[in-house]
Each structure stands twice: as structure tokens, then as C-alpha cells.
Amino acid sequence: MHAASSDGRRCRGLALARVADMSQLTEEPAPHMAPVRQGVDRLLYDHHDRLDVRCRDLLAAGVGNDRVDLLSVWGRLEAELLDHMAAEDHVILPGYAAHWPRDADRIFDEHTRIRVLVTLIRLDFTLPTIRAERLQRLVDTLGAHSASEERGMYTWATDNLAHVAQDLLGKTVSRWFARG
């Protein structure tokens, strides 16, 4: 069954709403995204940028006609995002919580809400239609979450993570850049 999107295009099996700013979407795959800077502090910010590109790829695939492409883009974003949050939860948040417990609790709660949203989207892929509003909500949530982390937790982490934790986190994040 075909469903028309709100901008009038037909989507094979996908009921997708129009994205607010279509000029930011491309139908081309994301370029190889190597880290721009060195050091764990830069890797953290660069990885947020990389996840942002993955989100834009997701929205672009969502307005396209290829469900297989959408599933592929989703799989890459989901795996990388969950690994990113797990690294933050296990490496950064414990130390951050000792200094800024309220903000650490807020970030952990946001991670939990993001994981719930990711689970709901994963379940959407078992249905004949994908809920575009969930995809957009995830992208919007991640944008706000990233900005918040960069203002607080990442600033703290840059100055306070022990060398061993920096090395561990750097290896975790670098692994995603090596995958292309």
C-alpha cells in the first residue's frame, strides 16, 4: 500500500510527514566522516557532529522512496547512538555526577528517554508505515541534548577526565570513525 506524504509525494509503504526544512536534506549518502580534531575533548564534539549528519541522512531517507535505504540508515544511527550514550554513561557520567549531580541525573534521564524513543522507532520498522513524527522528534531531541551536553558535561570532561577514562572513551568513539 502506498501512502501520500503531506508534501504530495508518494512513499512506498511509508507514511511520512513533510520535514520543516527540506533544503537541509540530501538524497546522497553521507561522506566519510573522519574526526576533525585530536584528543578526547575534540572527539566528543566531533562525534556529536557525526551523529547530526546521521540524523540528517535519516530524515533524507525518510522522505525518499526506499524502505531498504531507510532501514540501513536507521541501523547505522541506532547502533552508533546507543554506543555513544553507553560510553558517556559508563565513562563520563560517574565522575561528572560527583561534581554536578543534578545535571548528571538530567543527562542520564535524557539518555533513558532517548533509548525509549529509539525502541519505539525500532518497533515502528516492524509495521507497514513509519511514524515520521517520531523520527523528527528523535532528531530534535538529539540536537537539544547534544547542545546541553556540550555546554556542561563535555566542558567538565575536557578538564577532569582521568587519562585512563579519556583513553577508553577515545577508543570507543574512534571505533565509529574507523567504520566510515
Summary of the structure (lengths in Angstrom):
residues: 180
radius of gyration: 17.3
end to end distance: 34.6
largest distance: 54.8
contacts: 548
relative contact order: 0.17
helix: 72%
strand: 3%
